[in-house]
Amino acid sequence: MISVTAKKNTITSAKRHDTDSGSPEVQVSVITQRILALQDHFKANPKDHGSRRGLLLMVGQRNRLLRYLAQVDRDRYNALIQKLGLRK
């Protein structure tokens, strides 16, 4: 789980305008931070299969959002995956 301040920092770095909190870029950035936090959790708790299911659901949601963004605006998609360091 990420802290409130980390989530706010992620949103401010990814938002497209001042009141943006739900664009695909913001959603993907927040989900990516949550995935990274869970990866650290699994290093300490390898048998936590319930949380692993949640991780897989988040990865699927992120992939759907990225696929949508790639269809709508390829330039924004490329900028986002480069910024977050994701593979295509």
N, C-alpha and C positions, 0 to 999 in steps of 0.2 A: 504494500500500500504506500502510495506517495503522500507526502505532506501537503498541506494546503498551500504553503508558500512555494513549494516546488511546482505544484499544478498551476498556480498563478503566473509564475515565471515562464512556464512552458506556453501558456496561453498568450502572454504578452509578446513572446518571441515569434509566435506563429500567426497572430491575428492579422487580418488584411486591412482593417480599419479600427477606429477607436472602440466601437461597441460590438465588435465581432467576438462571439464566443461559441459559434456552432458551425463554422465553415468546415469543409472536409480537411483543410490543412490543420486546423486547431484540433479536430477530433483525432486525426491520425497521430499528431504530436503527443497528445495526452495518452492515447492508447499505447504508443511506443514507450513512453516513460513507465507506464504500469507494467508492460511486458518486461522491461529491463529490471524493474524492482522484483518481479516474480522470479526471474532467472537467478538473482542472488538468493532468493528464498529457497529455491530448489537445490542449491549447492549445500545448504545446511540441512534440508529436509527432503531427501530424495524419494521417500515413500509417501509423500503427500499427494495422492492421486486425485483428490477432490479439487485441489487448487490447480492441478495440471489440466483438468478438464476446463476450468475457467480460463487458463492460459490459452488453450487451443481455441476456445470461443473468441477470445480477444484477437488472436492472430487472424481468425477468419473474418471478423468484423473489420479489422484493419485492411485486409486484402480486398474486401468488398468496397470499402471507401476509396482505396487506391485505384481500383478498377474503374469506379465511377469517375474519379478525377481525371484519369487518363482518357476517358471517352469525352469528357466535357471540355477540358483544356489541357492539352499535352504539355505546354510550357510550364504551367503551374505544377503539374505532376512531376516533371523532370527536376524542377527547382526543389520540390519537397523531398524527393528521394535522395537528392544530392545533399541537402541540408541535414537530413536525419541519418544519412549513411546507410540507407537500405538498398538491397539488391532489387533488380527488376523482377 
